[in-house]
Amino acid sequence: MTGKSPRRVPVRRCTGCMNGFPKDLLFRIAKSGGKAVYDEKCLIQSRGAYVCRNPRCIAKAIKTGRAGRSIGADASEVLAYLSVLAGGENK
């Protein structure tokens, strides 16, 4: 066997459905300045939470509060914004 092996794809767990997905298919929420923010380019060096682009998963993440608990900040406003983004993408 010659050549390089394929690169490993980072997998993250959705805080809504708790399933694992490739990192680039999920929204990332991070804590910045004590508040939860949408980290579109994954550049904020802080603890983060991931959620599917599925509106039902986002609703479940809001209901259970898992995303906010995992980063230590209230994430409901950010998740509501992401819900709008996800709804716009499905049209």
HTML snippet that shows the backbone in 3Dmol.js (N, CA, C, O; Angstrom):
<script src="https://3Dmol.org/build/3Dmol-min.js"></script>
<div id="view" style="width:600px;height:400px;position:relative"></div>
<script>
const pdb = `
ATOM      1  N   MET A   1       0.837  -1.183   0.000  1.00  0.00           N
ATOM      2  CA  MET A   1       0.000   0.000   0.000  1.00  0.00           C
ATOM      3  C   MET A   1       0.878   1.242   0.000  1.00  0.00           C
ATOM      4  O   MET A   1       1.707   1.435   0.890  1.00  0.00           O
ATOM      5  N   THR A   2       0.691   2.045  -0.972  1.00  0.00           N
ATOM      6  CA  THR A   2       1.432   3.292  -1.033  1.00  0.00           C
ATOM      7  C   THR A   2       0.460   4.458  -0.940  1.00  0.00           C
ATOM      8  O   THR A   2      -0.742   4.301  -1.153  1.00  0.00           O
ATOM      9  N   GLY A   3       0.983   5.593  -0.629  1.00  0.00           N
ATOM     10  CA  GLY A   3       0.143   6.780  -0.530  1.00  0.00           C
ATOM     11  C   GLY A   3      -0.257   7.051   0.908  1.00  0.00           C
ATOM     12  O   GLY A   3       0.029   6.271   1.816  1.00  0.00           O
ATOM     13  N   LYS A   4      -0.913   8.158   1.083  1.00  0.00           N
ATOM     14  CA  LYS A   4      -1.340   8.582   2.415  1.00  0.00           C
ATOM     15  C   LYS A   4      -2.740   8.080   2.713  1.00  0.00           C
ATOM     16  O   LYS A   4      -3.557   7.893   1.812  1.00  0.00           O
ATOM     17  N   SER A   5      -2.996   7.869   3.979  1.00  0.00           N
ATOM     18  CA  SER A   5      -4.350   7.487   4.383  1.00  0.00           C
ATOM     19  C   SER A   5      -5.219   8.748   4.394  1.00  0.00           C
ATOM     20  O   SER A   5      -4.702   9.852   4.565  1.00  0.00           O
ATOM     21  N   PRO A   6      -6.537   8.590   4.212  1.00  0.00           N
ATOM     22  CA  PRO A   6      -7.422   9.767   4.200  1.00  0.00           C
ATOM     23  C   PRO A   6      -7.439  10.452   5.564  1.00  0.00           C
ATOM     24  O   PRO A   6      -7.287   9.809   6.603  1.00  0.00           O
ATOM     25  N   ARG A   7      -7.624  11.762   5.536  1.00  0.00           N
ATOM     26  CA  ARG A   7      -7.663  12.539   6.775  1.00  0.00           C
ATOM     27  C   ARG A   7      -8.910  12.179   7.578  1.00  0.00           C
ATOM     28  O   ARG A   7      -9.979  11.927   7.021  1.00  0.00           O
ATOM     29  N   ARG A   8      -8.750  12.163   8.873  1.00  0.00           N
ATOM     30  CA  ARG A   8      -9.869  11.903   9.769  1.00  0.00           C
ATOM     31  C   ARG A   8     -10.749  13.148   9.834  1.00  0.00           C
ATOM     32  O   ARG A   8     -10.246  14.261   9.995  1.00  0.00           O
ATOM     33  N   VAL A   9     -12.049  12.963   9.710  1.00  0.00           N
ATOM     34  CA  VAL A   9     -13.004  14.069   9.770  1.00  0.00           C
ATOM     35  C   VAL A   9     -13.431  14.250  11.226  1.00  0.00           C
ATOM     36  O   VAL A   9     -13.885  13.292  11.852  1.00  0.00           O
ATOM     37  N   PRO A  10     -13.293  15.480  11.789  1.00  0.00           N
ATOM     38  CA  PRO A  10     -13.724  15.696  13.178  1.00  0.00           C
ATOM     39  C   PRO A  10     -15.234  15.498  13.319  1.00  0.00           C
ATOM     40  O   PRO A  10     -16.011  16.027  12.524  1.00  0.00           O
ATOM     41  N   VAL A  11     -15.636  14.749  14.313  1.00  0.00           N
ATOM     42  CA  VAL A  11     -17.051  14.480  14.569  1.00  0.00           C
ATOM     43  C   VAL A  11     -17.426  15.141  15.892  1.00  0.00           C
ATOM     44  O   VAL A  11     -16.705  15.020  16.882  1.00  0.00           O
ATOM     45  N   ARG A  12     -18.552  15.836  15.900  1.00  0.00           N
ATOM     46  CA  ARG A  12     -19.060  16.487  17.109  1.00  0.00           C
ATOM     47  C   ARG A  12     -20.487  16.025  17.357  1.00  0.00           C
ATOM     48  O   ARG A  12     -21.175  15.590  16.434  1.00  0.00           O
ATOM     49  N   ARG A  13     -20.931  16.121  18.617  1.00  0.00           N
ATOM     50  CA  ARG A  13     -22.266  15.663  19.007  1.00  0.00           C
ATOM     51  C   ARG A  13     -23.230  16.848  19.081  1.00  0.00           C
ATOM     52  O   ARG A  13     -22.929  17.876  19.688  1.00  0.00           O
ATOM     53  N   CYS A  14     -24.381  16.683  18.455  1.00  0.00           N
ATOM     54  CA  CYS A  14     -25.437  17.695  18.492  1.00  0.00           C
ATOM     55  C   CYS A  14     -26.059  17.718  19.884  1.00  0.00           C
ATOM     56  O   CYS A  14     -26.367  16.665  20.443  1.00  0.00           O
ATOM     57  N   THR A  15     -26.248  18.921  20.452  1.00  0.00           N
ATOM     58  CA  THR A  15     -26.836  19.017  21.790  1.00  0.00           C
ATOM     59  C   THR A  15     -28.357  18.841  21.754  1.00  0.00           C
ATOM     60  O   THR A  15     -28.990  18.753  22.807  1.00  0.00           O
ATOM     61  N   GLY A  16     -28.944  18.790  20.571  1.00  0.00           N
ATOM     62  CA  GLY A  16     -30.385  18.557  20.452  1.00  0.00           C
ATOM     63  C   GLY A  16     -30.712  17.083  20.392  1.00  0.00           C
ATOM     64  O   GLY A  16     -31.418  16.565  21.257  1.00  0.00           O
ATOM     65  N   CYS A  17     -30.200  16.392  19.366  1.00  0.00           N
ATOM     66  CA  CYS A  17     -30.530  14.978  19.167  1.00  0.00           C
ATOM     67  C   CYS A  17     -29.473  14.029  19.734  1.00  0.00           C
ATOM     68  O   CYS A  17     -29.710  12.824  19.815  1.00  0.00           O
ATOM     69  N   MET A  18     -28.326  14.549  20.120  1.00  0.00           N
ATOM     70  CA  MET A  18     -27.223  13.777  20.711  1.00  0.00           C
ATOM     71  C   MET A  18     -26.596  12.785  19.734  1.00  0.00           C
ATOM     72  O   MET A  18     -25.983  11.807  20.163  1.00  0.00           O
ATOM     73  N   ASN A  19     -26.738  13.020  18.427  1.00  0.00           N
ATOM     74  CA  ASN A  19     -26.086  12.191  17.417  1.00  0.00           C
ATOM     75  C   ASN A  19     -24.794  12.858  16.975  1.00  0.00           C
ATOM     76  O   ASN A  19     -24.661  14.079  17.049  1.00  0.00           O
ATOM     77  N   GLY A  20     -23.849  12.060  16.518  1.00  0.00           N
ATOM     78  CA  GLY A  20     -22.582  12.581  16.042  1.00  0.00           C
ATOM     79  C   GLY A  20     -22.638  12.903  14.561  1.00  0.00           C
ATOM     80  O   GLY A  20     -23.187  12.130  13.775  1.00  0.00           O
ATOM     81  N   PHE A  21     -22.073  14.041  14.173  1.00  0.00           N
ATOM     82  CA  PHE A  21     -22.037  14.487  12.783  1.00  0.00           C
ATOM     83  C   PHE A  21     -20.673  15.090  12.489  1.00  0.00           C
ATOM     84  O   PHE A  21     -19.978  15.516  13.412  1.00  0.00           O
ATOM     85  N   PRO A  22     -20.272  15.136  11.208  1.00  0.00           N
ATOM     86  CA  PRO A  22     -19.045  15.873  10.875  1.00  0.00           C
ATOM     87  C   PRO A  22     -19.180  17.329  11.323  1.00  0.00           C
ATOM     88  O   PRO A  22     -20.239  17.941  11.184  1.00  0.00           O
ATOM     89  N   LYS A  23     -18.113  17.856  11.850  1.00  0.00           N
ATOM     90  CA  LYS A  23     -18.100  19.189  12.437  1.00  0.00           C
ATOM     91  C   LYS A  23     -18.628  20.273  11.498  1.00  0.00           C
ATOM     92  O   LYS A  23     -19.304  21.200  11.944  1.00  0.00           O
ATOM     93  N   ASP A  24     -18.329  20.166  10.213  1.00  0.00           N
ATOM     94  CA  ASP A  24     -18.727  21.219   9.276  1.00  0.00           C
ATOM     95  C   ASP A  24     -20.221  21.219   8.938  1.00  0.00           C
ATOM     96  O   ASP A  24     -20.687  22.122   8.244  1.00  0.00           O
ATOM     97  N   LEU A  25     -20.978  20.229   9.411  1.00  0.00           N
ATOM     98  CA  LEU A  25     -22.424  20.177   9.174  1.00  0.00           C
ATOM     99  C   LEU A  25     -23.236  20.748  10.332  1.00  0.00           C
ATOM    100  O   LEU A  25     -24.466  20.747  10.281  1.00  0.00           O
ATOM    101  N   LEU A  26     -22.566  21.233  11.370  1.00  0.00           N
ATOM    102  CA  LEU A  26     -23.246  21.703  12.569  1.00  0.00           C
ATOM    103  C   LEU A  26     -23.026  23.196  12.787  1.00  0.00           C
ATOM    104  O   LEU A  26     -22.033  23.761  12.330  1.00  0.00           O
ATOM    105  N   PHE A  27     -23.974  23.832  13.497  1.00  0.00           N
ATOM    106  CA  PHE A  27     -23.795  25.196  13.979  1.00  0.00           C
ATOM    107  C   PHE A  27     -22.979  25.115  15.271  1.00  0.00           C
ATOM    108  O   PHE A  27     -23.173  24.192  16.063  1.00  0.00           O
ATOM    109  N   ARG A  28     -22.063  26.077  15.497  1.00  0.00           N
ATOM    110  CA  ARG A  28     -21.293  26.113  16.738  1.00  0.00           C
ATOM    111  C   ARG A  28     -21.687  27.348  17.536  1.00  0.00           C
ATOM    112  O   ARG A  28     -21.766  28.458  17.011  1.00  0.00           O
ATOM    113  N   ILE A  29     -21.930  27.118  18.817  1.00  0.00           N
ATOM    114  CA  ILE A  29     -22.225  28.200  19.745  1.00  0.00           C
ATOM    115  C   ILE A  29     -21.070  28.242  20.727  1.00  0.00           C
ATOM    116  O   ILE A  29     -20.664  27.205  21.251  1.00  0.00           O
ATOM    117  N   ALA A  30     -20.534  29.430  20.981  1.00  0.00           N
ATOM    118  CA  ALA A  30     -19.406  29.564  21.897  1.00  0.00           C
ATOM    119  C   ALA A  30     -19.708  30.655  22.917  1.00  0.00           C
ATOM    120  O   ALA A  30     -20.617  31.464  22.731  1.00  0.00           O
ATOM    121  N   LYS A  31     -18.940  30.665  23.983  1.00  0.00           N
ATOM    122  CA  LYS A  31     -19.077  31.678  25.019  1.00  0.00           C
ATOM    123  C   LYS A  31     -18.015  32.746  24.773  1.00  0.00           C
ATOM    124  O   LYS A  31     -16.823  32.447  24.708  1.00  0.00           O
ATOM    125  N   SER A  32     -18.460  33.982  24.638  1.00  0.00           N
ATOM    126  CA  SER A  32     -17.541  35.093  24.414  1.00  0.00           C
ATOM    127  C   SER A  32     -18.009  36.273  25.254  1.00  0.00           C
ATOM    128  O   SER A  32     -19.134  36.748  25.098  1.00  0.00           O
ATOM    129  N   GLY A  33     -17.158  36.735  26.128  1.00  0.00           N
ATOM    130  CA  GLY A  33     -17.530  37.863  26.985  1.00  0.00           C
ATOM    131  C   GLY A  33     -18.674  37.544  27.925  1.00  0.00           C
ATOM    132  O   GLY A  33     -19.452  38.431  28.276  1.00  0.00           O
ATOM    133  N   GLY A  34     -18.789  36.297  28.337  1.00  0.00           N
ATOM    134  CA  GLY A  34     -19.854  35.885  29.251  1.00  0.00           C
ATOM    135  C   GLY A  34     -21.194  35.622  28.590  1.00  0.00           C
ATOM    136  O   GLY A  34     -22.159  35.263  29.265  1.00  0.00           O
ATOM    137  N   LYS A  35     -21.265  35.800  27.261  1.00  0.00           N
ATOM    138  CA  LYS A  35     -22.516  35.576  26.543  1.00  0.00           C
ATOM    139  C   LYS A  35     -22.324  34.496  25.489  1.00  0.00           C
ATOM    140  O   LYS A  35     -21.215  34.281  24.999  1.00  0.00           O
ATOM    141  N   ALA A  36     -23.410  33.822  25.148  1.00  0.00           N
ATOM    142  CA  ALA A  36     -23.382  32.829  24.078  1.00  0.00           C
ATOM    143  C   ALA A  36     -23.484  33.552  22.743  1.00  0.00           C
ATOM    144  O   ALA A  36     -24.317  34.442  22.572  1.00  0.00           O
ATOM    145  N   VAL A  37     -22.628  33.164  21.796  1.00  0.00           N
ATOM    146  CA  VAL A  37     -22.636  33.765  20.459  1.00  0.00           C
ATOM    147  C   VAL A  37     -22.539  32.670  19.409  1.00  0.00           C
ATOM    148  O   VAL A  37     -22.034  31.581  19.679  1.00  0.00           O
ATOM    149  N   TYR A  38     -23.027  32.966  18.213  1.00  0.00           N
ATOM    150  CA  TYR A  38     -22.914  32.043  17.082  1.00  0.00           C
ATOM    151  C   TYR A  38     -21.511  32.184  16.517  1.00  0.00           C
ATOM    152  O   TYR A  38     -21.127  33.267  16.075  1.00  0.00           O
ATOM    153  N   ASP A  39     -20.749  31.112  16.527  1.00  0.00           N
ATOM    154  CA  ASP A  39     -19.368  31.105  16.051  1.00  0.00           C
ATOM    155  C   ASP A  39     -19.354  30.522  14.643  1.00  0.00           C
ATOM    156  O   ASP A  39     -19.073  29.338  14.452  1.00  0.00           O
ATOM    157  N   GLU A  40     -19.660  31.363  13.665  1.00  0.00           N
ATOM    158  CA  GLU A  40     -19.839  30.902  12.286  1.00  0.00           C
ATOM    159  C   GLU A  40     -18.586  30.253  11.707  1.00  0.00           C
ATOM    160  O   GLU A  40     -18.682  29.242  11.012  1.00  0.00           O
ATOM    161  N   LYS A  41     -17.422  30.817  11.981  1.00  0.00           N
ATOM    162  CA  LYS A  41     -16.186  30.304  11.388  1.00  0.00           C
ATOM    163  C   LYS A  41     -15.354  29.460  12.361  1.00  0.00           C
ATOM    164  O   LYS A  41     -14.222  29.091  12.050  1.00  0.00           O
ATOM    165  N   CYS A  42     -15.906  29.159  13.522  1.00  0.00           N
ATOM    166  CA  CYS A  42     -15.239  28.328  14.540  1.00  0.00           C
ATOM    167  C   CYS A  42     -13.876  28.901  14.920  1.00  0.00           C
ATOM    168  O   CYS A  42     -12.901  28.158  15.031  1.00  0.00           O
ATOM    169  N   LEU A  43     -13.804  30.197  15.117  1.00  0.00           N
ATOM    170  CA  LEU A  43     -12.550  30.852  15.452  1.00  0.00           C
ATOM    171  C   LEU A  43     -12.442  31.269  16.913  1.00  0.00           C
ATOM    172  O   LEU A  43     -11.341  31.534  17.396  1.00  0.00           O
ATOM    173  N   ILE A  44     -13.560  31.332  17.622  1.00  0.00           N
ATOM    174  CA  ILE A  44     -13.529  31.752  19.021  1.00  0.00           C
ATOM    175  C   ILE A  44     -12.894  30.645  19.851  1.00  0.00           C
ATOM    176  O   ILE A  44     -13.353  29.503  19.844  1.00  0.00           O
ATOM    177  N   GLN A  45     -11.847  30.998  20.557  1.00  0.00           N
ATOM    178  CA  GLN A  45     -11.152  30.011  21.377  1.00  0.00           C
ATOM    179  C   GLN A  45     -11.810  29.964  22.748  1.00  0.00           C
ATOM    180  O   GLN A  45     -11.361  30.596  23.704  1.00  0.00           O
ATOM    181  N   SER A  46     -12.867  29.209  22.808  1.00  0.00           N
ATOM    182  CA  SER A  46     -13.661  29.078  24.012  1.00  0.00           C
ATOM    183  C   SER A  46     -14.413  27.760  23.938  1.00  0.00           C
ATOM    184  O   SER A  46     -14.471  27.117  22.890  1.00  0.00           O
ATOM    185  N   ARG A  47     -14.973  27.381  25.042  1.00  0.00           N
ATOM    186  CA  ARG A  47     -15.775  26.163  25.058  1.00  0.00           C
ATOM    187  C   ARG A  47     -16.958  26.344  24.118  1.00  0.00           C
ATOM    188  O   ARG A  47     -17.584  27.404  24.106  1.00  0.00           O
ATOM    189  N   GLY A  48     -17.269  25.325  23.336  1.00  0.00           N
ATOM    190  CA  GLY A  48     -18.350  25.435  22.373  1.00  0.00           C
ATOM    191  C   GLY A  48     -19.355  24.311  22.479  1.00  0.00           C
ATOM    192  O   GLY A  48     -19.074  23.260  23.055  1.00  0.00           O
ATOM    193  N   ALA A  49     -20.521  24.542  21.922  1.00  0.00           N
ATOM    194  CA  ALA A  49     -21.573  23.535  21.831  1.00  0.00           C
ATOM    195  C   ALA A  49     -22.018  23.492  20.382  1.00  0.00           C
ATOM    196  O   ALA A  49     -21.998  24.514  19.696  1.00  0.00           O
ATOM    197  N   TYR A  50     -22.413  22.338  19.916  1.00  0.00           N
ATOM    198  CA  TYR A  50     -22.805  22.155  18.524  1.00  0.00           C
ATOM    199  C   TYR A  50     -24.254  21.721  18.446  1.00  0.00           C
ATOM    200  O   TYR A  50     -24.750  21.008  19.318  1.00  0.00           O
ATOM    201  N   VAL A  51     -24.931  22.159  17.389  1.00  0.00           N
ATOM    202  CA  VAL A  51     -26.322  21.768  17.175  1.00  0.00           C
ATOM    203  C   VAL A  51     -26.543  21.575  15.676  1.00  0.00           C
ATOM    204  O   VAL A  51     -25.986  22.308  14.858  1.00  0.00           O
ATOM    205  N   CYS A  52     -27.367  20.577  15.323  1.00  0.00           N
ATOM    206  CA  CYS A  52     -27.699  20.278  13.920  1.00  0.00           C
ATOM    207  C   CYS A  52     -28.349  21.482  13.257  1.00  0.00           C
ATOM    208  O   CYS A  52     -28.803  22.412  13.924  1.00  0.00           O
ATOM    209  N   ARG A  53     -28.384  21.444  11.954  1.00  0.00           N
ATOM    210  CA  ARG A  53     -29.075  22.485  11.195  1.00  0.00           C
ATOM    211  C   ARG A  53     -30.559  22.164  11.046  1.00  0.00           C
ATOM    212  O   ARG A  53     -31.276  22.869  10.336  1.00  0.00           O
ATOM    213  N   ASN A  54     -31.019  21.122  11.701  1.00  0.00           N
ATOM    214  CA  ASN A  54     -32.413  20.706  11.685  1.00  0.00           C
ATOM    215  C   ASN A  54     -33.197  21.559  12.695  1.00  0.00           C
ATOM    216  O   ASN A  54     -32.838  21.580  13.872  1.00  0.00           O
ATOM    217  N   PRO A  55     -34.254  22.259  12.269  1.00  0.00           N
ATOM    218  CA  PRO A  55     -35.025  23.099  13.194  1.00  0.00           C
ATOM    219  C   PRO A  55     -35.562  22.341  14.411  1.00  0.00           C
ATOM    220  O   PRO A  55     -35.675  22.916  15.494  1.00  0.00           O
ATOM    221  N   ARG A  56     -35.895  21.053  14.244  1.00  0.00           N
ATOM    222  CA  ARG A  56     -36.393  20.269  15.389  1.00  0.00           C
ATOM    223  C   ARG A  56     -35.307  20.057  16.433  1.00  0.00           C
ATOM    224  O   ARG A  56     -35.582  20.086  17.632  1.00  0.00           O
ATOM    225  N   CYS A  57     -34.076  19.844  15.982  1.00  0.00           N
ATOM    226  CA  CYS A  57     -32.963  19.693  16.927  1.00  0.00           C
ATOM    227  C   CYS A  57     -32.695  20.992  17.674  1.00  0.00           C
ATOM    228  O   CYS A  57     -32.415  20.992  18.873  1.00  0.00           O
ATOM    229  N   ILE A  58     -32.785  22.099  16.943  1.00  0.00           N
ATOM    230  CA  ILE A  58     -32.568  23.399  17.583  1.00  0.00           C
ATOM    231  C   ILE A  58     -33.651  23.646  18.629  1.00  0.00           C
ATOM    232  O   ILE A  58     -33.354  24.124  19.724  1.00  0.00           O
ATOM    233  N   ALA A  59     -34.904  23.325  18.304  1.00  0.00           N
ATOM    234  CA  ALA A  59     -36.002  23.482  19.263  1.00  0.00           C
ATOM    235  C   ALA A  59     -35.773  22.613  20.492  1.00  0.00           C
ATOM    236  O   ALA A  59     -36.038  23.039  21.617  1.00  0.00           O
ATOM    237  N   LYS A  60     -35.286  21.404  20.282  1.00  0.00           N
ATOM    238  CA  LYS A  60     -35.026  20.509  21.411  1.00  0.00           C
ATOM    239  C   LYS A  60     -33.871  21.038  22.261  1.00  0.00           C
ATOM    240  O   LYS A  60     -33.905  20.935  23.488  1.00  0.00           O
ATOM    241  N   ALA A  61     -32.846  21.604  21.611  1.00  0.00           N
ATOM    242  CA  ALA A  61     -31.728  22.173  22.352  1.00  0.00           C
ATOM    243  C   ALA A  61     -32.187  23.359  23.200  1.00  0.00           C
ATOM    244  O   ALA A  61     -31.693  23.558  24.310  1.00  0.00           O
ATOM    245  N   ILE A  62     -33.135  24.150  22.678  1.00  0.00           N
ATOM    246  CA  ILE A  62     -33.689  25.267  23.454  1.00  0.00           C
ATOM    247  C   ILE A  62     -34.483  24.727  24.640  1.00  0.00           C
ATOM    248  O   ILE A  62     -34.338  25.210  25.763  1.00  0.00           O
ATOM    249  N   LYS A  63     -35.324  23.724  24.387  1.00  0.00           N
ATOM    250  CA  LYS A  63     -36.194  23.167  25.428  1.00  0.00           C
ATOM    251  C   LYS A  63     -35.402  22.520  26.559  1.00  0.00           C
ATOM    252  O   LYS A  63     -35.709  22.727  27.732  1.00  0.00           O
ATOM    253  N   THR A  64     -34.379  21.733  26.206  1.00  0.00           N
ATOM    254  CA  THR A  64     -33.611  21.028  27.237  1.00  0.00           C
ATOM    255  C   THR A  64     -32.550  21.902  27.902  1.00  0.00           C
ATOM    256  O   THR A  64     -32.152  21.636  29.036  1.00  0.00           O
ATOM    257  N   GLY A  65     -32.089  22.944  27.204  1.00  0.00           N
ATOM    258  CA  GLY A  65     -31.067  23.817  27.776  1.00  0.00           C
ATOM    259  C   GLY A  65     -29.668  23.229  27.762  1.00  0.00           C
ATOM    260  O   GLY A  65     -28.771  23.766  28.412  1.00  0.00           O
ATOM    261  N   ARG A  66     -29.460  22.139  27.037  1.00  0.00           N
ATOM    262  CA  ARG A  66     -28.149  21.472  27.021  1.00  0.00           C
ATOM    263  C   ARG A  66     -27.027  22.356  26.490  1.00  0.00           C
ATOM    264  O   ARG A  66     -25.926  22.367  27.039  1.00  0.00           O
ATOM    265  N   ALA A  67     -27.310  23.097  25.420  1.00  0.00           N
ATOM    266  CA  ALA A  67     -26.272  23.939  24.812  1.00  0.00           C
ATOM    267  C   ALA A  67     -25.788  24.985  25.812  1.00  0.00           C
ATOM    268  O   ALA A  67     -24.586  25.199  25.964  1.00  0.00           O
ATOM    269  N   GLY A  68     -26.713  25.621  26.478  1.00  0.00           N
ATOM    270  CA  GLY A  68     -26.345  26.633  27.475  1.00  0.00           C
ATOM    271  C   GLY A  68     -25.566  26.058  28.634  1.00  0.00           C
ATOM    272  O   GLY A  68     -24.606  26.669  29.105  1.00  0.00           O
ATOM    273  N   ARG A  69     -25.967  24.890  29.099  1.00  0.00           N
ATOM    274  CA  ARG A  69     -25.246  24.250  30.210  1.00  0.00           C
ATOM    275  C   ARG A  69     -23.838  23.870  29.806  1.00  0.00           C
ATOM    276  O   ARG A  69     -22.910  23.993  30.606  1.00  0.00           O
ATOM    277  N   SER A  70     -23.663  23.411  28.580  1.00  0.00           N
ATOM    278  CA  SER A  70     -22.338  22.946  28.182  1.00  0.00           C
ATOM    279  C   SER A  70     -21.346  24.092  28.027  1.00  0.00           C
ATOM    280  O   SER A  70     -20.144  23.890  28.201  1.00  0.00           O
ATOM    281  N   ILE A  71     -21.827  25.299  27.700  1.00  0.00           N
ATOM    282  CA  ILE A  71     -20.890  26.421  27.597  1.00  0.00           C
ATOM    283  C   ILE A  71     -20.941  27.352  28.805  1.00  0.00           C
ATOM    284  O   ILE A  71     -20.098  28.240  28.934  1.00  0.00           O
ATOM    285  N   GLY A  72     -21.904  27.166  29.679  1.00  0.00           N
ATOM    286  CA  GLY A  72     -21.990  27.976  30.889  1.00  0.00           C
ATOM    287  C   GLY A  72     -22.600  29.352  30.661  1.00  0.00           C
ATOM    288  O   GLY A  72     -22.259  30.300  31.368  1.00  0.00           O
ATOM    289  N   ALA A  73     -23.490  29.475  29.693  1.00  0.00           N
ATOM    290  CA  ALA A  73     -24.173  30.746  29.420  1.00  0.00           C
ATOM    291  C   ALA A  73     -25.534  30.446  28.805  1.00  0.00           C
ATOM    292  O   ALA A  73     -25.737  29.380  28.223  1.00  0.00           O
ATOM    293  N   ASP A  74     -26.468  31.390  28.936  1.00  0.00           N
ATOM    294  CA  ASP A  74     -27.797  31.204  28.353  1.00  0.00           C
ATOM    295  C   ASP A  74     -27.698  31.286  26.835  1.00  0.00           C
ATOM    296  O   ASP A  74     -27.293  32.314  26.292  1.00  0.00           O
ATOM    297  N   ALA A  75     -28.063  30.220  26.158  1.00  0.00           N
ATOM    298  CA  ALA A  75     -27.923  30.155  24.703  1.00  0.00           C
ATOM    299  C   ALA A  75     -29.256  30.234  23.978  1.00  0.00           C
ATOM    300  O   ALA A  75     -29.300  30.025  22.765  1.00  0.00           O
ATOM    301  N   SER A  76     -30.340  30.529  24.679  1.00  0.00           N
ATOM    302  CA  SER A  76     -31.664  30.489  24.038  1.00  0.00           C
ATOM    303  C   SER A  76     -31.807  31.527  22.926  1.00  0.00           C
ATOM    304  O   SER A  76     -32.411  31.225  21.896  1.00  0.00           O
ATOM    305  N   GLU A  77     -31.269  32.746  23.097  1.00  0.00           N
ATOM    306  CA  GLU A  77     -31.376  33.766  22.050  1.00  0.00           C
ATOM    307  C   GLU A  77     -30.600  33.355  20.793  1.00  0.00           C
ATOM    308  O   GLU A  77     -31.082  33.528  19.674  1.00  0.00           O
ATOM    309  N   VAL A  78     -29.408  32.815  20.988  1.00  0.00           N
ATOM    310  CA  VAL A  78     -28.585  32.382  19.855  1.00  0.00           C
ATOM    311  C   VAL A  78     -29.258  31.222  19.137  1.00  0.00           C
ATOM    312  O   VAL A  78     -29.271  31.175  17.907  1.00  0.00           O
ATOM    313  N   LEU A  79     -29.813  30.293  19.891  1.00  0.00           N
ATOM    314  CA  LEU A  79     -30.498  29.150  19.286  1.00  0.00           C
ATOM    315  C   LEU A  79     -31.744  29.598  18.520  1.00  0.00           C
ATOM    316  O   LEU A  79     -32.063  29.029  17.476  1.00  0.00           O
ATOM    317  N   ALA A  80     -32.442  30.601  19.021  1.00  0.00           N
ATOM    318  CA  ALA A  80     -33.604  31.126  18.296  1.00  0.00           C
ATOM    319  C   ALA A  80     -33.158  31.720  16.960  1.00  0.00           C
ATOM    320  O   ALA A  80     -33.827  31.531  15.944  1.00  0.00           O
ATOM    321  N   TYR A  81     -32.044  32.429  16.956  1.00  0.00           N
ATOM    322  CA  TYR A  81     -31.487  32.985  15.714  1.00  0.00           C
ATOM    323  C   TYR A  81     -31.112  31.859  14.749  1.00  0.00           C
ATOM    324  O   TYR A  81     -31.399  31.943  13.554  1.00  0.00           O
ATOM    325  N   LEU A  82     -30.478  30.816  15.259  1.00  0.00           N
ATOM    326  CA  LEU A  82     -30.081  29.681  14.417  1.00  0.00           C
ATOM    327  C   LEU A  82     -31.296  28.956  13.868  1.00  0.00           C
ATOM    328  O   LEU A  82     -31.253  28.416  12.763  1.00  0.00           O
ATOM    329  N   SER A  83     -32.377  28.942  14.633  1.00  0.00           N
ATOM    330  CA  SER A  83     -33.613  28.318  14.158  1.00  0.00           C
ATOM    331  C   SER A  83     -34.120  29.047  12.909  1.00  0.00           C
ATOM    332  O   SER A  83     -34.585  28.417  11.959  1.00  0.00           O
ATOM    333  N   VAL A  84     -34.027  30.369  12.921  1.00  0.00           N
ATOM    334  CA  VAL A  84     -34.435  31.166  11.755  1.00  0.00           C
ATOM    335  C   VAL A  84     -33.516  30.847  10.573  1.00  0.00           C
ATOM    336  O   VAL A  84     -33.983  30.688   9.446  1.00  0.00           O
ATOM    337  N   LEU A  85     -32.200  30.754  10.835  1.00  0.00           N
ATOM    338  CA  LEU A  85     -31.260  30.418   9.771  1.00  0.00           C
ATOM    339  C   LEU A  85     -31.564  29.040   9.180  1.00  0.00           C
ATOM    340  O   LEU A  85     -31.558  28.870   7.961  1.00  0.00           O
ATOM    341  N   ALA A  86     -31.825  28.078  10.026  1.00  0.00           N
ATOM    342  CA  ALA A  86     -32.099  26.715   9.569  1.00  0.00           C
ATOM    343  C   ALA A  86     -33.395  26.664   8.779  1.00  0.00           C
ATOM    344  O   ALA A  86     -33.485  25.943   7.785  1.00  0.00           O
ATOM    345  N   GLY A  87     -34.397  27.417   9.205  1.00  0.00           N
ATOM    346  CA  GLY A  87     -35.652  27.453   8.467  1.00  0.00           C
ATOM    347  C   GLY A  87     -35.485  28.072   7.106  1.00  0.00           C
ATOM    348  O   GLY A  87     -36.146  27.667   6.150  1.00  0.00           O
ATOM    349  N   GLY A  88     -34.593  29.066   7.004  1.00  0.00           N
ATOM    350  CA  GLY A  88     -34.344  29.714   5.720  1.00  0.00           C
ATOM    351  C   GLY A  88     -33.581  28.818   4.775  1.00  0.00           C
ATOM    352  O   GLY A  88     -33.760  28.910   3.561  1.00  0.00           O
ATOM    353  N   GLU A  89     -32.729  27.947   5.305  1.00  0.00           N
ATOM    354  CA  GLU A  89     -31.943  27.061   4.470  1.00  0.00           C
ATOM    355  C   GLU A  89     -32.771  25.931   3.866  1.00  0.00           C
ATOM    356  O   GLU A  89     -32.436  25.409   2.803  1.00  0.00           O
ATOM    357  N   ASN A  90     -33.847  25.558   4.546  1.00  0.00           N
ATOM    358  CA  ASN A  90     -34.658  24.437   4.070  1.00  0.00           C
ATOM    359  C   ASN A  90     -35.643  24.838   2.989  1.00  0.00           C
ATOM    360  O   ASN A  90     -36.278  23.965   2.396  1.00  0.00           O
ATOM    361  N   LYS A  91     -35.794  26.112   2.713  1.00  0.00           N
ATOM    362  CA  LYS A  91     -36.775  26.564   1.709  1.00  0.00           C
ATOM    363  C   LYS A  91     -36.203  26.518   0.334  1.00  0.00           C
ATOM    364  O   LYS A  91     -36.886  26.861  -0.631  1.00  0.00           O
TER     365      LYS A  91
END
`;
const viewer = $3Dmol.createViewer("view");
viewer.addModel(pdb, "pdb");
viewer.setStyle({}, {cartoon: {color: "spectrum"}});
viewer.zoomTo();
viewer.render();
</script>
